[in-house]
């Protein structure tokens, strides 16, 4: 599936279900991923790959709703901070 096709699907989901409902869905999917990670760490059956995919799909919709610019800016700042921390650990 192309990026344009994915974007069209995300837009249609937001239009069909509404931004508020999709934001609630983001919360639910993140919760399911959290549970899956805990199951993995405890050696129990899990579906982490599916949960990661669900979260990525919902995050893409959330980015559409709030805009890529602010997210990209915050991400860059956080990556710089992480790089600084890592440099301190390597010393």
C-alpha positions as CSV (number, residue, x, y, z in Angstrom):
1,X,0.0,0.0,0.0
2,X,1.4,3.4,-0.9
3,X,1.8,6.3,1.5
4,X,-1.0,8.2,-0.4
5,X,-3.3,5.3,0.1
6,X,-2.5,5.1,3.8
7,X,-3.1,8.8,4.2
8,X,-6.4,8.6,2.4
9,X,-7.5,5.8,4.8
10,X,-6.4,7.8,7.8
11,X,-8.3,10.8,6.6
12,X,-11.4,8.8,6.0
13,X,-11.2,7.2,9.4
14,X,-11.0,10.6,11.1
15,X,-13.8,12.0,8.9
16,X,-16.0,8.9,9.5
17,X,-15.5,8.4,13.2
18,X,-14.5,11.9,14.3
19,X,-11.4,13.2,15.9
20,X,-12.5,12.7,19.5
21,X,-13.4,9.0,18.9
22,X,-10.1,8.4,17.2
23,X,-8.2,10.0,20.1
24,X,-10.0,7.6,22.4
25,X,-9.0,4.8,20.1
26,X,-5.3,5.9,20.4
27,X,-5.6,5.5,24.2
28,X,-7.2,2.1,23.8
29,X,-4.5,0.9,21.4
30,X,-1.7,2.2,23.6
31,X,-3.2,0.4,26.5
32,X,-3.4,-2.9,24.5
33,X,0.3,-2.5,23.5
34,X,1.2,-1.9,27.2
35,X,-0.5,-5.1,28.2
36,X,1.2,-7.0,25.3
37,X,4.6,-5.8,26.5
38,X,3.9,-6.9,30.0
39,X,2.8,-10.3,28.8
40,X,6.0,-10.6,26.8
41,X,8.2,-9.7,29.8
42,X,6.3,-12.3,31.9
43,X,6.8,-15.0,29.3
44,X,3.1,-15.2,28.4
45,X,1.5,-15.3,25.0
46,X,1.2,-11.9,23.3
47,X,0.6,-10.3,20.0
48,X,3.0,-7.4,20.3
49,X,3.6,-7.0,16.5
50,X,-0.2,-6.5,15.9
51,X,-0.4,-4.1,18.8
52,X,2.6,-2.1,17.5
53,X,0.9,-1.9,14.1
54,X,-2.4,-0.7,15.7
55,X,-0.6,2.0,17.7
56,X,1.4,3.2,14.6
57,X,-1.8,3.5,12.6
58,X,-3.5,5.5,15.4
59,X,-0.4,7.7,15.9
60,X,-0.4,8.5,12.2
61,X,-4.0,9.6,12.5
62,X,-3.2,11.6,15.6
63,X,-0.3,13.3,13.8
64,X,-2.8,14.3,11.1
65,X,-5.1,15.8,13.7
66,X,-2.5,17.9,15.5
67,X,-0.1,18.5,12.7
68,X,3.3,17.0,11.9
69,X,5.3,20.2,12.5
70,X,4.9,20.3,16.3
71,X,5.4,16.6,16.6
72,X,8.6,16.7,14.5
73,X,9.9,19.6,16.5
74,X,9.3,17.9,19.8
75,X,10.8,14.7,18.5
76,X,14.0,16.4,17.3
77,X,14.4,18.1,20.7
78,X,13.9,14.8,22.5
79,X,16.4,13.0,20.2
80,X,19.0,15.7,20.9
81,X,18.4,15.2,24.6
82,X,18.7,11.5,24.3
83,X,21.9,11.8,22.3
84,X,23.4,14.0,25.0
85,X,22.5,11.4,27.7
86,X,24.0,8.7,25.6
87,X,27.2,10.7,25.1
88,X,27.4,11.0,28.9
89,X,27.0,7.3,29.4
90,X,29.7,6.5,26.9
91,X,32.3,8.7,28.8
